[in-house]
């Protein structure tokens, strides 16, 4: 019975593992679905095609067309730019689809384009969306965009890191710090100073989007009610308010510390003080050493008192270029004395030091609560002379260009399908017609469950044992339950064996 319960537990474990594997496969299939996308797919028939070798099926690509009002779009399907390359993805290509690729590493890059018309922050939301693929991973660098402010001196030919922008948005990574920036520049209504405001960090772990070498979709929603939300692959990763969820805050505090206030000289901040009535005990010896020789120690037998611990290396020779006037008298380097290797020690033996049981150290009076304690001093508050209240930070400076101003230690960062609009339906349709196709191709090219298990076992050979047990246990359990042990029928007659003493009749009887 115990054996059967053990097999039953193992069977339940195997069923759980199989269920998990099936769930992973179903999740992959669900990710391959694209909403609102009209895609023509033809299964491979063994005939050669012009598609990339790693595409297992043919996707009919058409340059996405905005279905509503937009301020800017860029697909790079028919453009050439001299400082950047316009080319397809390295992996999971969609035939006919091109993107803007940052090709060099450890250099600054800048490129920009004008919008169809400036975006003015009034009563319509702002939606910014684009794709990024870190084709070689990313060590240190960014892939964020800047929405360049609509200033009179805006010159895209002179676009650089100090060109004023209204919003900066997108991924950035250096070391193990994975960020998704949303920064807007707020203008102080009192003095005109401009200060960057940073949104809070994403609510999820972003590491995967920097390392999986897949195309990811970044979307920023900014609403006239000052709310914002950030999406990665159409899943929300951060949301908040421009009034309460940015650093530093848009509005300064109403009160500030008085810079002219100073702490009084007699202000007592000490919470504890030495007890003034405490007296050092008469037997307290402040001069007793912390360590004393161990009186119970005994010199080990065989200790070589007359042998030095180190001796001059016998084979050492003075260098030919040694100048005793400049370098001093030459001495051979010291090496451990070989005579000491078999002995417990060499040289003068001394008693080892131990902690002094009589050591008490410097006497100090115990601490008590300070009866004059006044607390930690802080300056008084006064009205903030620089206070203002801006309840509509959404109404930031309008912008009329979008640009990439980047520095990266990794090359081949792929950008594609930029769109700026005020209509969510337009952005969603644009994503379905562009990023949705890339996602569909990448999902179709993902290895199946068996292939993934084999790849995992190549990195972790011990997984083969798990696989064998997972397959073998159900077979063993089936054999165990379908062919149980055959027990003899108790009604069946047992043959009489005259040679077996246990079956013989007694040889004598009592009358």
FENJO-V635969 format. One line per field, one symbol per residue. psi: psi as a letter, one per 30 degrees, with the letter a starting at -180 (. if undefined). A space follows every 10 residues. Layout:
psi: ???
This chain:
psi: eeeeeeeeee eeeeeeeeee eeeeeeeeee ffkkkgkjkk kklkgflklf llfgjflkkj kkkkkkgakl fklkfgfhlk keflkjllle lhkjkfkllk kjfllhlkkk klkllelkkk jcgklkkkkl kkjifgakej llhllkjkki legkjffgka fgkklekkkl lkkkbgjjlj kjklkkkkfe fgkkkkkkll llflkgeeff ffhlkkkkkk kklfggllkk kkhgkkfkla kfffhlklle klleklkjff klkkegkjgj eklkjffkkk kegjjffklf klkjffkkkk kgkjefklek lkkffkkkke gkjfeefakk kkkklkjfff eglfllakkl klklkjffkf akkkklklkj fgkglkkkll klkjfgkljj giffiakllg lkljjlkkgk lhkkklikkk lgkeeeeeee eefdeeeeee eeeffkllee eeeeeefeei fffeeeeeee eeeeeeeeee ffilkkkkkf fkkkkkjffj ffgllkflkk .
